[in-house]
Amino acid sequence: MKLRVVVLGAGFGGLELSSILSEERGDELELILIDKNDTFFFGYSKLDVMFGRKTVDSVLLSYRDFVKPGVTFRQETVTSIDPEARRVITDGGIYEADVLVIALGADYDFSATPGLIEGENEFYSFAGAERLGELLSTFTNGHVLIGMTSAPIKCPPAPSEAALLLHDYLTERGVRADCQISLVMPFSIPIPPSLGASKALLKVFKERGITLMSNQGVTALDPERRVAILRDQSEITYDLFLGVPKHRAPDVVIASGMTYDGYIHVSPDDLTSEYPGVYAIGDVTYVGAPKAGMFAEGAAKTAAAHIIAQAEGYESSEIYRGDGICYVEFGGDQVARVEVDFLSDPSSGTFVEPTLGTAREKEHFGASRSARWFGA
Ligand SMILES: Cc1cc2nc3c(=O)[nH]c(=O)nc-3n(C[C@H](O)[C@H](O)[C@H](O)COP(=O)(O)OP(=O)(O)OC[C@H]3O[C@@H](n4cnc5c(N)ncnc54)[C@H](O)[C@@H]3O)c2cc1C
C-alpha cells in the first residue's frame, strides 16, 4: 500500500524531506507538497537582491521544476490543520494523511513593532528586501539604522552581514563617507554561539566605522520623526531604517493549538510532535537549534529516516544532532564559516576566518541544493 504523506511548506525543510522520501519510496509514495508560493528562494537571496548583487529573476526557483517520483506539488494556502485527525484544509481542498509533516517556517509579527510595516522598512520579507534595495539605490547621505526587534530570528548572523554588505555597497557608490551605519541587536555579541566569529565581526565593525548597540532592541518606530525607540526608552534618529521584525509561527499553526511559547515543540531525537504521525521540522519548531536552512535540512533528514522506518516496520537509530554550518558574509566578497553542534554544546561554535574560498563554498552550497531540488 502506498504511504500517504502531506508536507506543508516547500522551503528548505519541506523540499529536502520530500526529495528523500521520493528517492527512497518513490514507487510506494503518494506525497502532496503544499506551498502558497509558486517559487522558492534561499533566505540569503534577500541580501543579494537588496544590495543589487543579484536580480530578482536570477534567485527565484519555480516549483514547476520540482519534479520527483511519487510527489505532487500544489500551490495552495493552508488555512486549517487538525493534527489529531491529520487533516489539512487549504484554499484548494482537503487533505488527509498517514503522515503529516509541518514545515511552514517562521512568519513575522509586524504588529508587535508599531511603525514597522511589511514590505516597507524591513528586509526579512522578499518584498521588503526588494523595496529597500530600490531606496538604497538613491541613498547618498545620512544614517542607516539596521534594527533587530527581538530574538529568535532566522539566520542570526544576517543583520551583521547586512551591515558589512551595506558598507561595501555605499563604498562602491562613493558615498560611504557621507553615511553612518548603526546596528541594534538584542544579543550581547554578534553571534552568541561563537566567540571567535563575534570577535572577528567586532574587529571589522570597528575598522569599517559601523556602530554596534548590543543588548538592545527596537520596540517602535516613529516614521514621521524618523526615530527608533529602543528597549531602554532611548531614541535614535535615522534616515533609512532596515528592520528585522519579531518572528513567530504562522497563524495557521498557532490556530492548530500545536504551539507552546510561539513554536511547535518536537522531540529533538526524531522530530515527532505530541500527535501520532505528525512531524514538524525547521523554523516552525523549537528544538534548540538556530533558525537556518542547514538546520532545517538536518531535521528533514532525521524525520525522513523515521517516516521510512515506521512505514517499513523497523526502528531508525537516526537522531537529530542540531549541527550545521552558518556561512557569514564579511564583505569584500569574503565569507567565513561557523560550525556548531547546538544540541550537545551550543557555545562550541568553531570559526573559520573569512576567505574567497569559503565564498565559493557557499555558492556551491546553494548550487548543489538548486540542482538536487530543481535540476537547475
Ligand atoms: C535575510 C535572511 C538571510 C538568511 N541567510 C541564511 C543563510 O545564509 N544560511 C541559512 O542557512 N539560512 C539563512 N536564512 C534562514 C533560512 O532562509 C531559513 O531558516 C530556512 O529557509 C528555514 O527553512 P524552513 O523549511 O523551516 O522554512 P522556509 O524555508 O521558510 O519555508 C516555509 C514555507 O512555508 C510556506 N508557507 C508558510 N505559510 C504557509 C501557508 N499558510 N500555506 C502554504 N504555505 C505556507 C512558505 O511560503 C515557505 O515556502 C536567512 C533568512 C533571512 C530572512
The ligand as a Tripos MOL2 file, in Angstrom:
@<TRIPOS>MOLECULE
LIG
   53    58     1     0     0
SMALL
NO_CHARGES

@<TRIPOS>ATOM
      1 C1         17.7760   37.7840    5.3760 C.3       1 LIG1
      2 C2         17.9140   36.3070    5.5920 C.ar      1 LIG1
      3 C3         19.1370   35.6910    5.3760 C.ar      1 LIG1
      4 C4         19.2850   34.3160    5.5870 C.ar      1 LIG1
      5 N1         20.5080   33.7290    5.3400 N.ar      1 LIG1
      6 C5         20.6560   32.4080    5.5480 C.ar      1 LIG1
      7 C6         21.9130   31.7800    5.2840 C.ar      1 LIG1
      8 O1         22.8730   32.4210    4.8430 O.2       1 LIG1
      9 N2         22.0240   30.4520    5.5320 N.ar      1 LIG1
     10 C7         20.9600   29.7150    6.0090 C.ar      1 LIG1
     11 O2         21.1030   28.5030    6.2210 O.2       1 LIG1
     12 N3         19.7790   30.2830    6.2910 N.ar      1 LIG1
     13 C8         19.5900   31.5970    6.0590 C.ar      1 LIG1
     14 N4         18.3790   32.1830    6.3210 N.ar      1 LIG1
     15 C9         17.3320   31.4020    7.0120 C.3       1 LIG1
     16 C10        16.6270   30.3830    6.1150 C.3       1 LIG1
     17 O3         16.0650   31.0340    4.9920 O.3       1 LIG1
     18 C11        15.5140   29.7030    6.9080 C.3       1 LIG1
     19 O4         15.9800   29.3640    8.1940 O.3       1 LIG1
     20 C12        15.0920   28.4130    6.2050 C.3       1 LIG1
     21 O5         14.5330   28.7340    4.9550 O.3       1 LIG1
     22 C13        14.0930   27.6470    7.0670 C.3       1 LIG1
     23 O6         13.5810   26.5590    6.3620 O.3       1 LIG1
     24 P1         12.1020   26.0260    6.6710 P.3       1 LIG1
     25 O7         11.8840   24.8960    5.7360 O.co2     1 LIG1
     26 O8         11.9140   25.8000    8.1140 O.co2     1 LIG1
     27 O9         11.1320   27.2500    6.3170 O.3       1 LIG1
     28 P2         11.0350   28.1070    5.0000 P.3       1 LIG1
     29 O10        12.1910   27.8700    4.0950 O.co2     1 LIG1
     30 O11        10.7550   29.4970    5.4430 O.co2     1 LIG1
     31 O12         9.7480   27.5050    4.2650 O.3       1 LIG1
     32 C14         8.4560   27.6380    4.7620 C.3       1 LIG1
     33 C15         7.4960   27.5880    3.5810 C.3       1 LIG1
     34 O13         6.1440   27.5500    4.0780 O.3       1 LIG1
     35 C16         5.3360   28.3050    3.2120 C.3       1 LIG1
     36 N5          4.1390   28.7210    3.9330 N.ar      1 LIG1
     37 C17         4.0630   29.4430    5.0860 C.ar      1 LIG1
     38 N6          2.7840   29.5790    5.4670 N.ar      1 LIG1
     39 C18         2.0190   28.9220    4.5540 C.ar      1 LIG1
     40 C19         0.6250   28.6610    4.4190 C.ar      1 LIG1
     41 N7         -0.2710   29.1110    5.2920 N.pl3     1 LIG1
     42 N8          0.2130   27.9140    3.3680 N.ar      1 LIG1
     43 C20         1.1050   27.4450    2.4650 C.ar      1 LIG1
     44 N9          2.4230   27.6430    2.5400 N.ar      1 LIG1
     45 C21         2.8850   28.3720    3.5760 C.ar      1 LIG1
     46 C22         6.2130   29.4700    2.7820 C.3       1 LIG1
     47 O14         5.7720   30.0140    1.5600 O.3       1 LIG1
     48 C23         7.5870   28.8190    2.6830 C.3       1 LIG1
     49 O15         7.9210   28.4310    1.3660 O.3       1 LIG1
     50 C24        18.1810   33.5440    6.0680 C.ar      1 LIG1
     51 C25        16.9430   34.1620    6.2710 C.ar      1 LIG1
     52 C26        16.7940   35.5360    6.0340 C.ar      1 LIG1
     53 C27        15.4370   36.1670    6.2460 C.3       1 LIG1
@<TRIPOS>BOND
     1     1     2 1
     2     2     3 ar
     3     2    52 ar
     4     3     4 ar
     5     4     5 ar
     6     4    50 ar
     7     5     6 ar
     8     6     7 ar
     9     6    13 1
    10     7     8 2
    11     7     9 ar
    12     9    10 ar
    13    10    11 2
    14    10    12 ar
    15    12    13 ar
    16    13    14 ar
    17    14    15 1
    18    14    50 ar
    19    15    16 1
    20    16    17 1
    21    16    18 1
    22    18    19 1
    23    18    20 1
    24    20    21 1
    25    20    22 1
    26    22    23 1
    27    23    24 1
    28    24    25 2
    29    24    26 1
    30    24    27 1
    31    27    28 1
    32    28    29 2
    33    28    30 1
    34    28    31 1
    35    31    32 1
    36    32    33 1
    37    33    34 1
    38    33    48 1
    39    34    35 1
    40    35    36 1
    41    35    46 1
    42    36    37 ar
    43    36    45 ar
    44    37    38 ar
    45    38    39 ar
    46    39    40 ar
    47    39    45 ar
    48    40    41 1
    49    40    42 ar
    50    42    43 ar
    51    43    44 ar
    52    44    45 ar
    53    46    47 1
    54    46    48 1
    55    48    49 1
    56    50    51 ar
    57    51    52 ar
    58    52    53 1
@<TRIPOS>SUBSTRUCTURE
     1 LIG1         1 GROUP 0 **** ****
